[in-house]
Amino acid sequence: MSRIFKLLVYLIILGAIGLVGYAYVGPFFGADFSAPQSEVRVPVTLDAN
């Protein structure tokens, strides 16, 4: 049972390292993680007495 637990912990650590590495190196390979930017104007009606 401890072997499976160790393997699972190692896989989680490797996955986290891979995810962080992809976040840093991804833009060099064409992955764009930035949010689309556009101006949004919505009229607001305030109902104040």
C-alpha distance matrix in Angstrom:
0.0 3.8 5.4 5.4 6.4 8.8 10.1 10.8 12.6 14.5 15.6 16.8 18.7 20.2 21.2 22.9 24.7 25.8 27.1 29.0 30.4 31.5 33.3 35.2 36.0 36.3 40.0 41.0 39.9 41.7 39.1 41.1 39.1 42.2 43.2 46.5 49.4 52.3 54.8 54.8 57.8 57.8 60.8 60.1 62.5 62.5 63.8 65.3 68.3
3.8 0.0 3.8 5.4 4.9 6.0 8.5 9.7 10.4 12.2 14.1 15.2 16.4 18.1 19.7 21.0 22.5 24.0 25.5 27.1 28.3 29.9 31.5 33.2 34.1 34.8 38.4 39.3 38.5 40.5 38.0 39.9 37.9 40.9 42.2 45.6 48.3 51.4 53.8 54.0 57.1 57.3 60.3 59.6 62.1 62.0 63.5 64.9 67.9
5.4 3.8 0.0 3.8 5.4 5.1 6.1 8.5 9.9 10.5 12.2 14.2 15.4 16.4 18.1 20.0 21.1 22.2 24.1 25.9 26.7 28.2 30.2 31.8 32.3 33.0 36.7 37.3 36.4 38.5 36.2 38.4 36.7 39.9 41.4 44.7 47.6 50.8 53.4 53.8 57.0 57.3 60.5 60.0 62.6 62.8 64.4 65.9 69.1
5.4 5.4 3.8 0.0 3.8 5.5 5.1 6.1 8.6 9.9 10.4 12.2 14.2 15.2 16.2 18.3 19.9 20.7 22.2 24.4 25.4 26.5 28.4 30.3 30.9 31.2 34.9 35.8 34.6 36.5 34.0 36.1 34.4 37.6 38.9 42.0 45.0 48.1 50.7 50.9 54.1 54.3 57.5 57.0 59.7 59.9 61.5 63.1 66.3
6.4 4.9 5.4 3.8 0.0 3.8 5.4 5.1 6.2 8.7 9.9 10.6 12.4 14.2 15.2 16.6 18.5 19.8 21.0 22.7 24.2 25.5 27.1 29.0 29.9 30.4 34.0 35.1 34.3 36.0 33.4 35.2 33.1 36.1 37.3 40.7 43.5 46.6 49.0 49.2 52.3 52.5 55.6 54.9 57.5 57.5 59.2 60.6 63.7
8.8 6.0 5.1 5.5 3.8 0.0 3.8 5.4 5.1 6.2 8.6 9.9 10.6 12.2 14.1 15.4 16.6 18.2 19.9 21.3 22.4 24.1 25.8 27.3 28.2 29.1 32.6 33.5 32.8 34.9 32.5 34.4 32.5 35.6 37.2 40.6 43.3 46.6 49.1 49.6 52.8 53.3 56.4 56.0 58.7 58.8 60.6 62.0 65.1
10.1 8.5 6.1 5.1 5.4 3.8 0.0 3.8 5.4 5.1 6.1 8.6 9.9 10.4 12.1 14.2 15.3 16.2 18.1 20.0 20.8 22.1 24.2 25.8 26.2 26.9 30.6 31.3 30.3 32.4 30.1 32.3 30.7 34.0 35.6 38.9 41.8 45.1 47.8 48.3 51.6 52.2 55.4 55.2 58.0 58.3 60.2 61.8 65.1
10.8 9.7 8.5 6.1 5.1 5.4 3.8 0.0 3.8 5.4 5.1 6.2 8.6 9.8 10.4 12.3 14.3 15.1 16.3 18.4 19.7 20.7 22.5 24.5 25.3 25.6 29.2 30.3 29.3 31.0 28.4 30.4 28.5 31.6 33.0 36.2 39.1 42.3 44.9 45.2 48.5 48.9 52.1 51.7 54.5 54.8 56.6 58.2 61.5
12.6 10.4 9.9 8.6 6.2 5.1 5.4 3.8 0.0 3.8 5.4 5.1 6.2 8.6 9.8 10.6 12.4 14.1 15.3 16.7 18.3 19.9 21.2 22.9 24.1 24.8 28.3 29.4 28.9 30.7 28.1 29.8 27.7 30.7 32.2 35.6 38.3 41.6 44.1 44.6 47.8 48.3 51.5 51.0 53.8 53.9 55.8 57.2 60.5
14.5 12.2 10.5 9.9 8.7 6.2 5.1 5.4 3.8 0.0 3.8 5.4 5.1 6.1 8.5 9.9 10.6 12.1 14.1 15.5 16.3 18.1 20.0 21.3 22.0 23.0 26.6 27.3 26.8 28.9 26.6 28.7 27.0 30.2 32.0 35.4 38.2 41.6 44.3 45.0 48.4 49.2 52.5 52.3 55.2 55.5 57.6 59.1 62.4
15.6 14.1 12.2 10.4 9.9 8.6 6.1 5.1 5.4 3.8 0.0 3.8 5.4 5.0 6.0 8.5 9.8 10.3 12.0 14.2 15.0 16.1 18.1 20.0 20.4 20.9 24.6 25.4 24.5 26.4 24.0 26.2 24.6 28.0 29.7 32.9 35.9 39.2 42.0 42.7 46.1 46.8 50.2 50.1 53.1 53.6 55.7 57.4 60.8
16.8 15.2 14.2 12.2 10.6 9.9 8.6 6.2 5.1 5.4 3.8 0.0 3.8 5.5 5.0 6.2 8.6 9.8 10.4 12.3 14.1 15.2 16.5 18.6 19.7 20.0 23.5 24.9 24.3 25.8 23.1 24.8 22.7 25.8 27.3 30.7 33.5 36.8 39.4 40.0 43.3 43.9 47.2 47.0 49.9 50.3 52.3 53.9 57.3
18.7 16.4 15.4 14.2 12.4 10.6 9.9 8.6 6.2 5.1 5.4 3.8 0.0 3.8 5.4 5.1 6.2 8.5 9.9 10.7 12.2 14.2 15.5 16.8 18.1 19.2 22.5 23.6 23.4 25.4 22.9 24.5 22.6 25.6 27.5 31.0 33.5 37.0 39.6 40.5 43.8 44.7 48.0 47.9 50.9 51.2 53.4 54.8 58.2
20.2 18.1 16.4 15.2 14.2 12.2 10.4 9.8 8.6 6.1 5.0 5.5 3.8 0.0 3.8 5.5 5.1 6.1 8.5 10.0 10.4 12.1 14.2 15.5 16.0 17.0 20.6 21.2 20.8 22.9 20.8 22.9 21.5 24.8 26.9 30.3 33.0 36.5 39.4 40.5 43.9 45.1 48.5 48.6 51.8 52.3 54.7 56.2 59.7
21.2 19.7 18.1 16.2 15.2 14.1 12.1 10.4 9.8 8.5 6.0 5.0 5.4 3.8 0.0 3.8 5.5 5.0 6.1 8.6 9.7 10.3 12.2 14.3 15.0 15.2 18.8 20.0 19.3 20.9 18.4 20.3 18.7 22.1 23.9 27.2 30.1 33.5 36.4 37.3 40.7 41.8 45.2 45.4 48.5 49.1 51.5 53.2 56.7
22.9 21.0 20.0 18.3 16.6 15.4 14.2 12.3 10.6 9.9 8.5 6.2 5.1 5.5 3.8 0.0 3.8 5.4 5.1 6.2 8.5 9.8 10.6 12.6 14.1 14.7 17.9 19.5 19.4 20.9 18.2 19.6 17.4 20.4 22.3 25.8 28.4 31.9 34.5 35.5 38.9 40.0 43.3 43.4 46.5 46.9 49.3 50.8 54.3
24.7 22.5 21.1 19.9 18.5 16.6 15.3 14.3 12.4 10.6 9.8 8.6 6.2 5.1 5.5 3.8 0.0 3.8 5.5 5.2 6.0 8.5 9.9 10.8 12.0 13.4 16.7 17.6 17.8 19.9 17.7 19.3 17.7 20.7 23.2 26.6 29.1 32.7 35.5 36.8 40.3 41.7 45.1 45.3 48.6 49.1 51.7 53.1 56.6
25.8 24.0 22.2 20.7 19.8 18.2 16.2 15.1 14.1 12.1 10.3 9.8 8.5 6.1 5.0 5.4 3.8 0.0 3.8 5.5 5.0 6.0 8.5 9.9 10.2 10.9 14.5 15.3 14.9 17.0 14.9 17.1 15.9 19.3 21.8 25.0 27.8 31.3 34.4 35.7 39.3 40.8 44.3 44.8 48.1 48.9 51.5 53.2 56.8
27.1 25.5 24.1 22.2 21.0 19.9 18.1 16.3 15.3 14.1 12.0 10.4 9.9 8.5 6.1 5.1 5.5 3.8 0.0 3.8 5.4 5.1 6.2 8.8 9.9 9.8 13.1 14.9 14.6 15.9 13.1 14.7 12.9 16.2 18.5 21.7 24.5 28.0 31.0 32.2 35.7 37.1 40.6 41.0 44.4 45.1 47.8 49.4 53.1
29.0 27.1 25.9 24.4 22.7 21.3 20.0 18.4 16.7 15.5 14.2 12.3 10.7 10.0 8.6 6.2 5.2 5.5 3.8 0.0 3.8 5.4 5.1 6.4 8.7 9.7 12.4 14.1 14.8 16.2 13.7 14.7 12.8 15.6 18.2 21.7 24.0 27.7 30.4 31.9 35.4 36.9 40.4 40.8 44.2 44.8 47.5 49.0 52.6
30.4 28.3 26.7 25.4 24.2 22.4 20.8 19.7 18.3 16.3 15.0 14.1 12.2 10.4 9.7 8.5 6.0 5.0 5.4 3.8 0.0 3.8 5.4 5.2 6.0 7.9 10.9 11.6 12.3 14.4 12.7 14.4 13.5 16.5 19.5 22.7 25.1 28.8 31.8 33.6 37.2 39.0 42.5 43.2 46.6 47.4 50.3 51.8 55.5
31.5 29.9 28.2 26.5 25.5 24.1 22.1 20.7 19.9 18.1 16.1 15.2 14.2 12.1 10.3 9.8 8.5 6.0 5.1 5.4 3.8 0.0 3.8 5.4 5.1 5.0 8.5 9.8 9.7 11.3 9.2 11.3 10.7 14.1 17.1 19.9 22.7 26.3 29.5 31.2 34.9 36.7 40.3 41.2 44.7 45.7 48.6 50.4 54.1
33.3 31.5 30.2 28.4 27.1 25.8 24.2 22.5 21.2 20.0 18.1 16.5 15.5 14.2 12.2 10.6 9.9 8.5 6.2 5.1 5.4 3.8 0.0 3.8 5.8 5.5 7.7 10.1 10.8 11.6 8.9 9.7 8.2 11.2 14.1 17.3 19.8 23.4 26.4 28.2 31.8 33.6 37.2 38.0 41.5 42.4 45.4 47.0 50.7
35.2 33.2 31.8 30.3 29.0 27.3 25.8 24.5 22.9 21.3 20.0 18.6 16.8 15.5 14.3 12.6 10.8 9.9 8.8 6.4 5.2 5.4 3.8 0.0 3.8 5.8 7.1 8.5 10.4 11.8 10.2 11.0 10.2 12.6 16.0 19.0 21.0 24.8 27.7 29.8 33.4 35.5 39.0 39.9 43.5 44.4 47.4 48.9 52.6
36.0 34.1 32.3 30.9 29.9 28.2 26.2 25.3 24.1 22.0 20.4 19.7 18.1 16.0 15.0 14.1 12.0 10.2 9.9 8.7 6.0 5.1 5.8 3.8 0.0 3.8 5.7 5.7 7.2 9.5 8.8 10.7 11.2 13.9 17.4 19.9 22.2 25.9 29.1 31.4 35.0 37.2 40.9 42.0 45.7 46.8 49.9 51.5 55.3
36.3 34.8 33.0 31.2 30.4 29.1 26.9 25.6 24.8 23.0 20.9 20.0 19.2 17.0 15.2 14.7 13.4 10.9 9.8 9.7 7.9 5.0 5.5 5.8 3.8 0.0 3.8 5.4 5.3 6.6 5.1 7.5 8.4 11.6 14.9 17.1 19.8 23.4 26.8 28.9 32.6 34.7 38.4 39.7 43.3 44.7 47.8 49.6 53.4
40.0 38.4 36.7 34.9 34.0 32.6 30.6 29.2 28.3 26.6 24.6 23.5 22.5 20.6 18.8 17.9 16.7 14.5 13.1 12.4 10.9 8.5 7.7 7.1 5.7 3.8 0.0 3.8 5.3 5.2 4.8 5.7 7.5 9.7 13.3 15.1 17.4 20.9 24.3 26.7 30.4 32.9 36.5 38.0 41.7 43.2 46.4 48.2 52.0
41.0 39.3 37.3 35.8 35.1 33.5 31.3 30.3 29.4 27.3 25.4 24.9 23.6 21.2 20.0 19.5 17.6 15.3 14.9 14.1 11.6 9.8 10.1 8.5 5.7 5.4 3.8 0.0 3.8 5.7 7.3 9.1 11.3 13.4 17.0 18.5 20.7 24.1 27.4 30.1 33.7 36.3 39.9 41.5 45.3 46.8 50.1 51.8 55.6
39.9 38.5 36.4 34.6 34.3 32.8 30.3 29.3 28.9 26.8 24.5 24.3 23.4 20.8 19.3 19.4 17.8 14.9 14.6 14.8 12.3 9.7 10.8 10.4 7.2 5.3 5.3 3.8 0.0 3.8 5.9 8.9 11.6 14.2 17.4 18.7 21.4 24.6 28.2 30.6 34.3 36.7 40.4 42.1 45.8 47.5 50.6 52.7 56.4
41.7 40.5 38.5 36.5 36.0 34.9 32.4 31.0 30.7 28.9 26.4 25.8 25.4 22.9 20.9 20.9 19.9 17.0 15.9 16.2 14.4 11.3 11.6 11.8 9.5 6.6 5.2 5.7 3.8 0.0 3.8 6.2 9.5 11.7 14.6 15.5 18.2 21.3 24.9 27.2 30.9 33.3 37.1 38.9 42.7 44.5 47.7 49.8 53.6
39.1 38.0 36.2 34.0 33.4 32.5 30.1 28.4 28.1 26.6 24.0 23.1 22.9 20.8 18.4 18.2 17.7 14.9 13.1 13.7 12.7 9.2 8.9 10.2 8.8 5.1 4.8 7.3 5.9 3.8 0.0 3.8 6.3 9.3 12.1 13.5 16.5 19.8 23.4 25.4 29.2 31.3 35.1 36.6 40.3 42.0 45.1 47.2 51.0
41.1 39.9 38.4 36.1 35.2 34.4 32.3 30.4 29.8 28.7 26.2 24.8 24.5 22.9 20.3 19.6 19.3 17.1 14.7 14.7 14.4 11.3 9.7 11.0 10.7 7.5 5.7 9.1 8.9 6.2 3.8 0.0 3.8 5.7 8.6 9.9 12.8 16.2 19.7 21.8 25.6 27.8 31.6 33.2 36.9 38.6 41.7 43.8 47.6
39.1 37.9 36.7 34.4 33.1 32.5 30.7 28.5 27.7 27.0 24.6 22.7 22.6 21.5 18.7 17.4 17.7 15.9 12.9 12.8 13.5 10.7 8.2 10.2 11.2 8.4 7.5 11.3 11.6 9.5 6.3 3.8 0.0 3.8 6.5 9.2 12.1 15.6 18.9 20.7 24.4 26.4 30.1 31.3 34.9 36.3 39.4 41.4 45.1
42.2 40.9 39.9 37.6 36.1 35.6 34.0 31.6 30.7 30.2 28.0 25.8 25.6 24.8 22.1 20.4 20.7 19.3 16.2 15.6 16.5 14.1 11.2 12.6 13.9 11.6 9.7 13.4 14.2 11.7 9.3 5.7 3.8 0.0 3.8 6.5 8.6 12.3 15.4 17.5 21.1 23.4 27.0 28.4 32.1 33.5 36.7 38.6 42.3
43.2 42.2 41.4 38.9 37.3 37.2 35.6 33.0 32.2 32.0 29.7 27.3 27.5 26.9 23.9 22.3 23.2 21.8 18.5 18.2 19.5 17.1 14.1 16.0 17.4 14.9 13.3 17.0 17.4 14.6 12.1 8.6 6.5 3.8 0.0 3.8 6.2 9.6 12.6 14.2 17.9 19.9 23.5 24.9 28.6 30.1 33.2 35.2 39.0
46.5 45.6 44.7 42.0 40.7 40.6 38.9 36.2 35.6 35.4 32.9 30.7 31.0 30.3 27.2 25.8 26.6 25.0 21.7 21.7 22.7 19.9 17.3 19.0 19.9 17.1 15.1 18.5 18.7 15.5 13.5 9.9 9.2 6.5 3.8 0.0 3.8 6.6 10.1 11.9 15.7 18.0 21.7 23.5 27.2 29.1 32.4 34.6 38.4
49.4 48.3 47.6 45.0 43.5 43.3 41.8 39.1 38.3 38.2 35.9 33.5 33.5 33.0 30.1 28.4 29.1 27.8 24.5 24.0 25.1 22.7 19.8 21.0 22.2 19.8 17.4 20.7 21.4 18.2 16.5 12.8 12.1 8.6 6.2 3.8 0.0 3.8 6.9 9.4 13.0 15.8 19.4 21.3 25.1 27.0 30.4 32.4 36.1
52.3 51.4 50.8 48.1 46.6 46.6 45.1 42.3 41.6 41.6 39.2 36.8 37.0 36.5 33.5 31.9 32.7 31.3 28.0 27.7 28.8 26.3 23.4 24.8 25.9 23.4 20.9 24.1 24.6 21.3 19.8 16.2 15.6 12.3 9.6 6.6 3.8 0.0 3.8 6.4 9.8 12.8 16.3 18.7 22.4 24.6 28.1 30.2 33.9
54.8 53.8 53.4 50.7 49.0 49.1 47.8 44.9 44.1 44.3 42.0 39.4 39.6 39.4 36.4 34.5 35.5 34.4 31.0 30.4 31.8 29.5 26.4 27.7 29.1 26.8 24.3 27.4 28.2 24.9 23.4 19.7 18.9 15.4 12.6 10.1 6.9 3.8 0.0 3.8 6.6 10.0 13.2 15.6 19.3 21.5 25.0 27.0 30.7
54.8 54.0 53.8 50.9 49.2 49.6 48.3 45.2 44.6 45.0 42.7 40.0 40.5 40.5 37.3 35.5 36.8 35.7 32.2 31.9 33.6 31.2 28.2 29.8 31.4 28.9 26.7 30.1 30.6 27.2 25.4 21.8 20.7 17.5 14.2 11.9 9.4 6.4 3.8 0.0 3.8 6.5 10.0 12.4 16.1 18.5 21.9 24.2 27.8
57.8 57.1 57.0 54.1 52.3 52.8 51.6 48.5 47.8 48.4 46.1 43.3 43.8 43.9 40.7 38.9 40.3 39.3 35.7 35.4 37.2 34.9 31.8 33.4 35.0 32.6 30.4 33.7 34.3 30.9 29.2 25.6 24.4 21.1 17.9 15.7 13.0 9.8 6.6 3.8 0.0 3.8 6.6 9.4 13.0 15.6 19.0 21.3 24.8
57.8 57.3 57.3 54.3 52.5 53.3 52.2 48.9 48.3 49.2 46.8 43.9 44.7 45.1 41.8 40.0 41.7 40.8 37.1 36.9 39.0 36.7 33.6 35.5 37.2 34.7 32.9 36.3 36.7 33.3 31.3 27.8 26.4 23.4 19.9 18.0 15.8 12.8 10.0 6.5 3.8 0.0 3.8 6.4 9.9 12.7 15.9 18.5 22.0
60.8 60.3 60.5 57.5 55.6 56.4 55.4 52.1 51.5 52.5 50.2 47.2 48.0 48.5 45.2 43.3 45.1 44.3 40.6 40.4 42.5 40.3 37.2 39.0 40.9 38.4 36.5 39.9 40.4 37.1 35.1 31.6 30.1 27.0 23.5 21.7 19.4 16.3 13.2 10.0 6.6 3.8 0.0 3.8 6.7 9.8 13.0 15.6 18.9
60.1 59.6 60.0 57.0 54.9 56.0 55.2 51.7 51.0 52.3 50.1 47.0 47.9 48.6 45.4 43.4 45.3 44.8 41.0 40.8 43.2 41.2 38.0 39.9 42.0 39.7 38.0 41.5 42.1 38.9 36.6 33.2 31.3 28.4 24.9 23.5 21.3 18.7 15.6 12.4 9.4 6.4 3.8 0.0 3.8 6.3 9.6 12.2 15.7
62.5 62.1 62.6 59.7 57.5 58.7 58.0 54.5 53.8 55.2 53.1 49.9 50.9 51.8 48.5 46.5 48.6 48.1 44.4 44.2 46.6 44.7 41.5 43.5 45.7 43.3 41.7 45.3 45.8 42.7 40.3 36.9 34.9 32.1 28.6 27.2 25.1 22.4 19.3 16.1 13.0 9.9 6.7 3.8 0.0 3.8 6.4 9.2 12.5
62.5 62.0 62.8 59.9 57.5 58.8 58.3 54.8 53.9 55.5 53.6 50.3 51.2 52.3 49.1 46.9 49.1 48.9 45.1 44.8 47.4 45.7 42.4 44.4 46.8 44.7 43.2 46.8 47.5 44.5 42.0 38.6 36.3 33.5 30.1 29.1 27.0 24.6 21.5 18.5 15.6 12.7 9.8 6.3 3.8 0.0 3.8 5.8 9.4
63.8 63.5 64.4 61.5 59.2 60.6 60.2 56.6 55.8 57.6 55.7 52.3 53.4 54.7 51.5 49.3 51.7 51.5 47.8 47.5 50.3 48.6 45.4 47.4 49.9 47.8 46.4 50.1 50.6 47.7 45.1 41.7 39.4 36.7 33.2 32.4 30.4 28.1 25.0 21.9 19.0 15.9 13.0 9.6 6.4 3.8 0.0 3.8 6.7
65.3 64.9 65.9 63.1 60.6 62.0 61.8 58.2 57.2 59.1 57.4 53.9 54.8 56.2 53.2 50.8 53.1 53.2 49.4 49.0 51.8 50.4 47.0 48.9 51.5 49.6 48.2 51.8 52.7 49.8 47.2 43.8 41.4 38.6 35.2 34.6 32.4 30.2 27.0 24.2 21.3 18.5 15.6 12.2 9.2 5.8 3.8 0.0 3.8
68.3 67.9 69.1 66.3 63.7 65.1 65.1 61.5 60.5 62.4 60.8 57.3 58.2 59.7 56.7 54.3 56.6 56.8 53.1 52.6 55.5 54.1 50.7 52.6 55.3 53.4 52.0 55.6 56.4 53.6 51.0 47.6 45.1 42.3 39.0 38.4 36.1 33.9 30.7 27.8 24.8 22.0 18.9 15.7 12.5 9.4 6.7 3.8 0.0
